[in-house]
Amino acid sequence: MALNQLSDVVQRCQAIKDENFSPEDFDIFLNSGRTCIEQGDSAQVLSILVDEKNKNLVRCMGWNLLGPVVKILLNKEDKNLPHCHAILSCLLEVCSPKELLLGFLEQVEEADSGSITETVTLLLKPLQTVLLRLGMKKASSVGMALSTLLAQLSRLPVPITKEQEEDDIFGLCCCCTALLQFVKPFVEEIKEVVKDNNRNIKDNELRVELLKFCMKCLSEPLLEVQLKDPDTLEKSPLRDFASEILMILSSIGESLPDLLSLNVQRRRKVPGFLEEEVRYPKESLACMSHLIFVDHIAVDIFPAVFSPVFVLQCNMEYIELLLSKTEESRLQKGLELYEKSLIRVEDNSLPVDLLELKTFFSVPQNLVKVMTLCPDQTLVKNERGMLKTSHHAGVEGYIIKNIKNQIDFSLKLGNGNEWFMGTNLLPLLRLVLCLPHGPETDLLQNMDRIMESLNLLRYLLLRDKEWENETGIWTELYKIEDTFLKPLRTGLNMSKAHYEAELKSTKENKKISSKDSKMSICSVTVGNENLPNMTPEMQLQVLESAIFTFDLIESVLVRIEEIIEAKERPPS
């Protein structure tokens, strides 16, 4: 039935001149042709398509048969495979390349998640052939094809382990490798233009499309990928893909050093119809920087003349961006890039004017947030490292405050996190609930840390009942009293007595000095250190402020002591 309908419409159309086929002819050809292919009559369909008398008909309508042909090829039905391959070759040769392009991209877009790899690898070569047929007018079509392909590739899971990359069950590695072959002739075309030193190379439309392709690949999938070291995985398709993307950038006239320093030179104007931020997305440049400095990709084409300080300055904006994200892959890359950028910088070599840059302030802040707000085992260990090495009461106080927030979140129903409860939490509490130098600790200098530690302890004693003891605080309490509360009480008593004596002495000196001069300058020694010269009124303010701070610390300490003394067990 379908074969008869197809034969009838073909015979009727052979007599039509100037390709003035009716909509009805189109519908009958499409439906009967599709049915014939699906029913296994592909040999008869092929004989019709290769008949020279039907060339005009095939040129106008043939591309509509792409769907059923591709379906047979994907299903790999042995009986019809040779004929369907021949049909596809015929369509590639005769049909309009613009219509074929739309037909192929439609097949790519309609691929379900389970057939993305097979569809992409099957259609890349025919799609490349169609694009090459477009000649000098292919740039926008190449861009549309690359965008469609990458959109589908973004749906494929990214391999995490060495075994997953080797097995490539979901086909991302296979698709990436095939994609490199797909863009190769277009890259070669632009390389020739670059060799000719064409002044308008920056505005070359095909070059711009390839640049957009590389930038998109850097942001996805490469920003998601943790590349394996060659010693771990000798043959890595994803590592090869990353290397080739950077090589393509270099081949089409992009300087990797210029791209790296783009954020430092933001004021320069880039010619072309795309704005700089669109042409060079910051996430893509961050990934490129990570590939170069952490994964050591393309090091042979990247000059080694840049100073470590300049590299750090260039990378800080990328580090800030990565550490501001919540995705684990981006946080990990941000930490790695920060480490590699810092490790080459010599101590005391950073110019002071760098501190005026926003990123040199925001990156440490983001780093603290990552270490305290991400409940990941590795990052919790880093948290402990920060408490041990920060040596800054403000930073330590911020960390302790966020530890409290994480514990509070974990204690809520359904949010349990083993790293912020019980035995896993205790080592962290021991680092927090202590005085750095026992009773001799400078309470004023460490005020932020001490107050946050006391607030954390007060919260734990009120929130975690003794008979529940989810955090382990009640088991640890006797140690905390010995290492934190008692030394703090001793330190407070000594500090208050010392400062009250100084306050009394300063008041007496003020009375004496006021007889001689209305604005006398005096000095006070506190803790074996001279306070800066100032008026008696200023000295009094400093001392009174210190005593107020001690009173504030003591008020929280007294409340904690009251909670411990008044602890009650539930009635039996």
C-alpha positions as CSV (number, residue, x, y, z in Angstrom):
1,M,0.0,0.0,0.0
2,A,2.6,2.5,1.1
3,L,5.0,1.5,-1.7
4,N,2.2,2.0,-4.3
5,Q,1.4,5.4,-2.9
6,L,5.1,6.4,-3.0
7,S,5.4,5.1,-6.7
8,D,2.3,7.0,-7.7
9,V,3.4,10.4,-6.2
10,V,6.9,10.0,-7.7
11,Q,5.4,9.3,-11.2
12,R,3.1,12.3,-10.8
13,C,5.9,14.6,-9.7
14,Q,8.2,13.6,-12.6
15,A,5.9,15.5,-14.9
16,I,5.9,18.7,-12.8
17,K,8.3,21.4,-14.0
18,D,10.2,24.0,-11.9
19,E,9.6,22.0,-8.7
20,N,6.1,23.4,-8.1
21,F,5.0,20.5,-6.0
22,S,1.9,20.8,-4.0
23,P,1.6,20.5,-0.2
24,E,-0.4,17.3,-0.8
25,D,2.5,15.8,-2.8
26,F,4.9,16.6,0.1
27,D,2.6,14.9,2.6
28,I,2.1,11.8,0.6
29,F,5.9,11.5,-0.2
30,L,6.8,11.9,3.4
31,N,4.2,9.6,4.9
32,S,4.5,6.8,2.3
33,G,8.3,7.0,2.2
34,R,8.6,6.9,6.0
35,T,6.2,3.9,6.1
36,C,8.2,2.0,3.4
37,I,11.5,2.5,5.3
38,E,9.9,1.4,8.6
39,Q,8.4,-1.7,7.0
40,G,11.7,-2.8,5.5
41,D,11.2,-1.6,1.9
42,S,14.3,0.5,2.0
43,A,15.7,-1.2,-1.2
44,Q,12.7,0.0,-3.2
45,V,13.0,3.5,-1.7
46,L,16.7,3.6,-2.6
47,S,15.9,2.7,-6.2
48,I,13.5,5.6,-6.5
49,L,16.0,8.1,-4.9
50,V,18.9,7.2,-7.2
51,D,16.8,7.4,-10.4
52,E,18.0,10.5,-12.3
53,K,14.4,11.3,-13.3
54,N,13.6,11.9,-9.7
55,K,16.5,14.2,-8.9
56,N,14.3,17.4,-8.6
57,L,11.9,15.5,-6.4
58,V,14.7,14.2,-4.1
59,R,16.3,17.7,-4.0
60,C,13.1,19.2,-2.7
61,M,11.6,16.5,-0.5
62,G,14.3,13.9,0.2
63,W,15.5,15.4,3.5
64,N,12.2,14.5,5.1
65,L,13.3,10.9,5.0
66,L,16.2,11.6,7.4
67,G,14.1,10.7,10.5
68,P,13.2,7.1,9.6
69,V,16.6,6.4,8.0
70,V,18.4,7.6,11.2
71,K,16.1,5.5,13.3
72,I,16.9,2.4,11.3
73,L,20.7,3.1,11.5
74,L,20.5,3.7,15.3
75,N,18.6,0.4,15.8
76,K,21.2,-1.3,13.6
77,E,18.8,-3.7,11.9
78,D,21.1,-5.8,9.8
79,K,18.7,-6.4,6.9
80,N,18.1,-2.7,6.1
81,L,21.4,-1.2,7.2
82,P,23.2,-1.2,3.8
83,H,20.2,0.3,2.0
84,C,19.7,2.9,4.7
85,H,23.4,3.9,4.5
86,A,23.1,4.2,0.8
87,I,19.9,6.3,1.2
88,L,21.7,8.6,3.6
89,S,24.6,9.0,1.1
90,C,22.2,9.8,-1.7
91,L,20.4,12.5,0.4
92,L,23.8,14.1,1.3
93,E,24.7,14.4,-2.3
94,V,21.4,15.6,-3.8
95,C,19.4,17.5,-1.1
96,S,19.8,21.1,-0.2
97,P,22.5,21.5,2.5
98,K,20.4,24.0,4.5
99,E,17.5,21.6,4.7
100,L,19.7,18.7,5.5
101,L,21.4,20.7,8.3
102,L,18.0,21.4,9.9
103,G,17.0,17.8,9.5
104,F,20.2,16.5,11.2
105,L,20.0,19.0,14.0
106,E,16.4,18.0,14.6
107,Q,17.5,14.4,15.0
108,V,20.2,15.5,17.5
109,E,17.8,17.6,19.5
110,E,15.2,14.8,19.7
111,A,17.6,12.2,20.9
112,D,16.5,10.9,24.3
113,S,19.0,10.6,27.2
114,G,19.7,6.9,26.4
115,S,20.6,7.5,22.7
116,I,22.6,10.8,22.8
117,T,26.0,9.1,22.3
118,E,24.8,6.9,19.4
119,T,23.0,9.7,17.7
120,V,25.9,12.2,18.0
121,T,28.5,9.8,16.8
122,L,26.4,8.6,13.9
123,L,25.5,12.1,12.6
124,L,28.7,14.0,13.1
125,K,30.4,12.9,9.9
126,P,27.2,13.6,7.7
127,L,26.7,16.9,9.5
128,Q,30.3,17.9,8.8
129,T,29.8,17.0,5.1
130,V,26.7,19.2,4.9
131,L,28.4,22.1,6.6
132,L,31.4,21.9,4.2
133,R,28.9,22.0,1.3
134,L,27.8,25.5,2.4
135,G,31.2,27.0,1.5
136,M,32.0,30.5,2.7
137,K,28.5,31.0,4.1
138,K,28.7,28.3,6.7
139,A,29.9,30.2,9.8
140,S,26.5,30.7,11.4
141,S,25.4,27.2,10.5
142,V,28.6,25.8,12.1
143,G,27.8,27.8,15.2
144,M,24.3,26.5,15.4
145,A,25.5,22.9,14.9
146,L,28.1,23.2,17.6
147,S,25.7,24.8,20.0
148,T,23.1,22.0,19.5
149,L,25.7,19.3,19.9
150,L,27.2,20.7,23.1
151,A,23.7,21.2,24.5
152,Q,23.1,17.4,24.1
153,L,26.6,16.5,25.5
154,S,25.8,18.6,28.6
155,R,23.1,16.0,29.4
156,L,25.7,13.2,29.7
157,P,27.0,12.4,33.2
158,V,30.7,13.4,33.7
159,P,33.0,10.5,34.7
160,I,34.4,10.9,38.2
161,T,36.7,8.0,38.8
162,K,39.4,6.5,36.7
163,E,37.3,3.4,36.1
164,Q,34.4,5.5,34.9
165,E,36.5,7.3,32.4
166,E,38.0,4.0,31.1
167,D,34.6,2.3,30.8
168,D,32.8,5.4,29.4
169,I,29.4,3.9,30.0
170,F,27.5,7.1,29.2
171,G,29.7,8.0,26.2
172,L,30.9,11.5,27.1
173,C,34.6,10.6,26.3
174,C,33.6,9.1,23.0
175,C,31.5,12.1,22.0
176,C,34.3,14.5,23.0
177,T,36.8,12.7,20.8
178,A,34.4,12.6,17.9
179,L,33.7,16.3,18.3
180,L,37.4,17.2,17.9
181,Q,37.4,15.4,14.5
182,F,34.2,17.2,13.6
183,V,35.7,20.7,14.1
184,K,39.1,19.9,12.6
185,P,38.4,21.1,9.0
186,F,36.9,24.4,10.3
187,V,39.9,24.9,12.6
188,E,42.3,24.2,9.7
189,E,40.5,26.8,7.6
190,I,41.0,29.5,10.2
191,K,44.6,28.5,10.8
192,E,45.3,29.4,7.1
193,V,43.7,32.8,7.6
194,V,45.8,33.3,10.7
195,K,48.9,32.4,8.7
196,D,48.1,35.1,6.2
197,N,48.2,37.7,9.0
198,N,44.7,38.8,8.1
199,R,44.0,42.0,10.0
200,N,40.3,41.3,10.3
201,I,40.9,37.8,11.8
202,K,39.2,38.9,15.1
203,D,36.0,39.6,13.3
204,N,36.1,36.5,11.1
205,E,32.6,34.9,11.7
206,L,33.8,31.3,11.6
207,R,36.7,32.1,14.0
208,V,34.2,33.7,16.4
209,E,32.0,30.6,16.3
210,L,35.0,28.3,17.0
211,L,36.0,30.7,19.9
212,K,32.4,30.4,21.3
213,F,32.7,26.6,21.0
214,C,36.0,26.5,22.9
215,M,34.7,28.8,25.6
216,K,31.5,26.6,26.0
217,C,33.6,23.4,26.2
218,L,35.7,25.0,29.0
219,S,32.7,25.8,31.0
220,E,30.9,22.6,30.2
221,P,32.0,19.8,30.5
222,L,35.6,20.6,31.3
223,L,34.8,22.7,34.4
224,E,33.0,19.7,35.8
225,V,35.8,17.3,35.1
226,Q,38.6,16.4,37.5
227,L,41.3,15.3,35.1
228,K,43.4,12.3,36.1
229,D,47.2,12.6,36.3
230,P,49.0,10.7,33.5
231,D,50.5,8.4,36.1
232,T,47.0,7.5,37.2
233,L,45.4,7.2,33.8
234,E,47.9,7.0,30.9
235,K,45.3,7.3,28.2
236,S,42.7,9.9,29.1
237,P,40.2,11.1,26.5
238,L,39.1,13.9,28.6
239,R,42.6,15.1,29.2
240,D,43.3,14.9,25.4
241,F,40.0,16.9,24.8
242,A,41.1,19.6,27.3
243,S,44.5,19.8,25.6
244,E,43.0,20.1,22.1
245,I,40.6,22.8,23.2
246,L,43.5,25.0,24.3
247,M,45.4,24.1,21.2
248,I,42.4,25.2,19.1
249,L,42.3,28.5,20.9
250,S,45.9,29.1,20.1
251,S,45.5,27.9,16.5
252,I,42.6,30.4,15.8
253,G,44.7,33.4,16.9
254,E,43.9,33.5,20.7
255,S,46.9,34.2,22.9
256,L,46.6,32.1,26.1
257,P,48.7,34.7,28.1
258,D,46.4,37.5,26.9
259,L,43.3,35.4,27.9
260,L,44.8,34.7,31.3
261,S,45.4,38.4,32.0
262,L,42.1,39.5,30.5
263,N,40.6,40.4,33.8
264,V,43.6,42.6,34.7
265,Q,43.2,44.5,31.4
266,R,39.4,44.8,31.4
267,R,39.6,48.4,30.2
268,R,40.8,47.4,26.7
269,K,38.2,47.2,24.0
270,V,37.9,44.0,22.0
271,P,36.7,44.7,18.4
272,G,33.8,42.7,17.0
273,F,30.1,42.4,17.4
274,L,30.3,40.5,20.7
275,E,30.9,42.2,24.0
276,E,34.1,41.1,25.8
277,E,32.2,39.5,28.7
278,V,30.2,37.5,26.2
279,R,33.1,36.5,24.0
280,Y,35.3,35.5,27.0
281,P,33.1,34.2,29.9
282,K,34.8,34.4,33.2
283,E,33.9,30.8,34.1
284,S,35.6,29.5,30.9
285,L,38.7,31.5,31.6
286,A,38.8,30.2,35.2
287,C,38.7,26.6,33.8
288,M,41.5,27.5,31.3
289,S,43.7,28.8,34.1
290,H,43.1,25.7,36.1
291,L,44.0,23.5,33.2
292,I,47.3,25.4,32.7
293,F,48.5,25.9,36.3
294,V,47.0,22.8,38.1
295,D,46.7,20.2,35.4
296,H,49.7,21.5,33.4
297,I,47.9,21.4,30.1
298,A,49.4,23.3,27.2
299,V,52.4,24.3,29.3
300,D,54.6,23.9,26.1
301,I,52.8,26.8,24.4
302,F,52.4,29.0,27.5
303,P,55.4,31.2,28.2
304,A,57.2,30.9,31.6
305,V,58.1,34.6,31.8
306,F,55.3,35.8,34.0
307,S,56.2,36.5,37.6
308,P,54.5,34.4,40.3
309,V,53.0,37.7,41.7
310,F,51.5,38.6,38.3
311,V,50.0,35.1,37.8
312,L,48.5,35.3,41.3
313,Q,47.0,38.6,40.5
314,C,45.5,37.3,37.2
315,N,44.1,34.2,38.9
316,M,42.6,35.8,42.0
317,E,39.4,36.8,40.1
318,Y,39.0,33.3,38.8
319,I,39.6,31.9,42.3
320,E,37.1,34.3,43.7
321,L,34.5,33.1,41.1
322,L,35.1,29.4,41.8
323,L,35.1,29.7,45.6
324,S,31.8,31.7,45.4
325,K,30.0,28.6,43.9
326,T,28.3,25.8,45.7
327,E,29.1,23.0,43.2
328,E,31.8,20.7,44.6
329,S,33.7,20.5,41.3
330,R,34.1,24.3,41.2
331,L,35.0,24.7,44.9
332,Q,37.7,22.0,44.4
333,K,39.1,23.7,41.4
334,G,39.1,27.1,43.2
335,L,41.1,25.6,46.1
336,E,43.5,23.9,43.8
337,L,44.1,27.0,41.7
338,Y,44.6,29.1,44.8
339,E,47.1,26.7,46.2
340,K,49.1,26.5,43.0
341,S,49.0,30.2,42.5
342,L,50.3,30.9,46.0
343,I,52.9,28.2,46.2
344,R,55.2,29.9,43.7
345,V,55.0,33.3,45.4
346,E,57.9,34.0,47.8
347,D,57.2,35.3,51.3
348,N,57.0,39.1,51.7
349,S,57.0,39.5,47.9
350,L,53.4,40.8,47.4
351,P,53.2,44.6,46.7
352,V,51.1,46.4,49.3
353,D,48.9,48.0,46.6
354,L,47.5,44.5,45.7
355,L,45.6,44.7,48.9
356,E,43.5,47.4,47.4
357,L,42.1,45.0,44.9
358,K,38.7,43.6,45.8
359,T,39.7,40.0,45.1
360,F,42.5,40.0,47.7
361,F,40.0,40.7,50.3
362,S,37.1,38.6,49.1
363,V,39.0,35.4,48.3
364,P,40.0,34.8,52.0
365,Q,36.4,35.5,53.0
366,N,35.1,33.0,50.5
367,L,37.7,30.5,51.6
368,V,36.5,30.8,55.2
369,K,32.9,30.3,54.1
370,V,33.9,27.2,52.1
371,M,35.8,25.7,55.1
372,T,33.0,26.4,57.5
373,L,29.7,26.0,55.5
374,C,30.5,23.0,53.4
375,P,29.8,19.8,55.5
376,D,32.3,17.7,53.7
377,Q,34.7,15.4,55.5
378,T,37.8,16.8,53.6
379,L,36.7,20.4,54.2
380,V,36.1,19.8,57.9
381,K,39.7,18.6,58.2
382,N,40.7,21.8,56.4
383,E,38.6,23.7,58.9
384,R,40.7,22.3,61.7
385,G,43.8,23.3,59.8
386,M,42.5,26.9,59.6
387,L,41.8,27.1,63.3
388,K,45.4,25.9,63.9
389,T,47.1,28.2,61.4
390,S,45.0,31.3,61.0
391,H,46.4,33.1,64.0
392,H,43.7,35.8,63.6
393,A,41.1,36.1,66.3
394,G,38.5,37.7,63.9
395,V,38.9,34.8,61.4
396,E,38.8,32.2,64.1
397,G,35.7,33.8,65.6
398,Y,34.0,33.7,62.2
399,I,34.9,30.1,61.8
400,I,33.6,29.2,65.2
401,K,30.4,31.0,64.6
402,N,29.8,29.0,61.4
403,I,30.7,25.8,63.2
404,K,27.9,26.7,65.6
405,N,25.5,27.2,62.6
406,Q,26.5,23.8,61.2
407,I,25.9,22.1,64.5
408,D,22.5,23.8,64.8
409,F,21.6,22.6,61.3
410,S,22.7,19.1,62.0
411,L,20.6,18.8,65.2
412,K,17.4,19.6,63.4
413,L,15.2,16.6,62.4
414,G,16.4,15.0,59.2
415,N,19.6,17.0,58.9
416,G,22.0,14.8,60.8
417,N,25.6,15.2,59.8
418,E,28.1,12.8,61.4
419,W,30.9,15.3,61.2
420,F,29.1,17.8,63.4
421,M,27.8,15.4,66.0
422,G,29.2,12.9,68.5
423,T,32.7,11.6,68.5
424,N,33.5,13.1,65.1
425,L,32.7,16.6,66.5
426,L,34.8,16.3,69.7
427,P,38.2,16.9,68.1
428,L,36.9,20.1,66.6
429,L,35.4,21.2,69.9
430,R,38.7,20.7,71.6
431,L,40.3,23.0,69.2
432,V,37.6,25.6,69.7
433,L,37.0,25.4,73.4
434,C,40.4,26.3,74.7
435,L,42.7,29.3,75.4
436,P,45.7,29.6,73.1
437,H,48.0,30.4,76.0
438,G,46.1,29.3,79.0
439,P,45.4,31.9,81.7
440,E,48.1,34.1,80.2
441,T,46.2,34.5,76.9
442,D,45.7,38.1,75.9
443,L,41.9,38.4,76.3
444,L,41.5,41.6,74.5
445,Q,43.4,40.5,71.4
446,N,41.5,37.2,71.4
447,M,38.2,38.7,72.3
448,D,36.4,37.6,69.0
449,R,37.5,34.0,69.4
450,I,36.7,33.8,73.1
451,M,33.2,35.3,72.8
452,E,32.3,33.0,69.9
453,S,33.7,30.0,71.8
454,L,31.6,30.9,74.9
455,N,28.5,31.5,72.8
456,L,29.0,28.1,71.1
457,L,29.4,26.4,74.5
458,R,26.4,28.1,76.0
459,Y,24.3,27.1,72.9
460,L,25.4,23.4,73.2
461,L,24.6,23.2,76.9
462,L,21.1,24.7,76.3
463,R,20.3,23.0,73.0
464,D,21.7,19.5,73.7
465,K,20.2,18.1,76.8
466,E,22.4,16.1,79.1
467,W,20.4,12.9,78.7
468,E,20.5,13.2,74.9
469,N,24.1,14.3,74.5
470,E,24.0,14.2,70.7
471,T,27.0,16.4,70.3
472,G,29.0,14.7,73.1
473,I,29.4,18.0,74.9
474,W,28.3,16.6,78.3
475,T,30.8,13.7,78.1
476,E,33.6,16.3,77.3
477,L,32.5,18.9,79.8
478,Y,34.9,18.0,82.6
479,K,37.8,18.5,80.1
480,I,36.4,21.7,78.9
481,E,36.2,23.0,82.4
482,D,39.9,22.2,83.0
483,T,41.2,23.5,79.6
484,F,38.9,26.4,79.0
485,L,36.5,27.6,81.7
486,K,38.9,27.5,84.7
487,P,41.9,29.1,82.8
488,L,39.5,31.7,81.4
489,R,38.2,32.6,84.9
490,T,41.8,32.9,86.2
491,G,42.8,35.0,83.2
492,L,39.8,37.3,83.7
493,N,40.4,37.8,87.3
494,M,44.1,38.7,86.7
495,S,43.3,41.0,83.7
496,K,40.5,42.8,85.5
497,A,42.6,43.4,88.6
498,H,45.5,44.7,86.4
499,Y,43.4,47.0,84.3
500,E,41.4,48.3,87.3
501,A,44.7,49.1,89.1
502,E,45.9,50.9,85.9
503,L,42.5,52.8,85.7
504,K,42.8,53.9,89.3
505,S,46.4,55.0,88.8
506,T,45.5,56.9,85.6
507,K,42.7,58.7,87.3
508,E,45.1,59.8,90.1
509,N,47.7,60.9,87.6
510,K,45.1,62.9,85.7
511,K,44.2,64.8,88.9
512,I,47.9,65.7,89.4
513,S,48.7,66.5,85.8
514,S,45.6,68.6,85.4
515,K,47.1,71.1,87.8
516,D,50.0,71.7,85.5
517,S,48.4,71.4,82.0
518,K,44.9,71.1,80.6
519,M,46.2,68.8,77.8
520,S,48.9,66.7,79.3
521,I,50.4,63.7,77.4
522,C,51.1,60.6,79.4
523,S,51.8,56.9,78.8
524,V,50.5,53.8,80.4
525,T,52.1,50.4,80.5
526,V,49.8,47.4,80.2
527,G,51.0,43.8,80.1
528,N,54.7,45.0,79.8
529,E,53.8,47.0,76.7
530,N,53.5,50.8,76.5
531,L,50.2,52.1,75.1
532,P,50.7,54.9,72.5
533,N,51.1,58.4,74.0
534,M,47.7,60.0,74.5
535,T,45.8,62.4,76.7
536,P,44.7,61.2,80.1
537,E,41.1,61.3,78.8
538,M,42.0,59.0,76.0
539,Q,43.9,56.7,78.3
540,L,40.8,56.5,80.6
541,Q,38.6,55.6,77.6
542,V,40.9,52.8,76.6
543,L,41.1,51.3,80.0
544,E,37.4,51.6,80.7
545,S,36.7,50.0,77.3
546,A,39.0,47.1,78.2
547,I,37.3,46.6,81.6
548,F,33.9,46.7,79.8
549,T,35.1,43.9,77.5
550,F,36.2,41.8,80.5
551,D,32.7,42.3,82.0
552,L,31.1,41.2,78.8
553,I,33.2,38.0,78.7
554,E,32.5,37.4,82.3
555,S,28.7,37.8,81.9
556,V,28.6,34.9,79.4
557,L,31.0,32.8,81.5
558,V,28.8,33.3,84.6
559,R,25.8,32.2,82.6
560,I,27.6,29.0,81.5
561,E,28.7,28.3,85.0
562,E,25.0,28.7,86.2
563,I,23.8,26.3,83.4
564,I,26.3,23.7,84.5
565,E,25.4,24.1,88.2
566,A,21.7,23.9,87.5
567,K,21.7,21.0,85.1
568,E,18.9,18.6,85.9
569,R,18.0,15.1,84.7
570,P,14.5,14.3,83.6
571,P,12.3,12.7,86.3
572,S,12.7,8.9,86.5
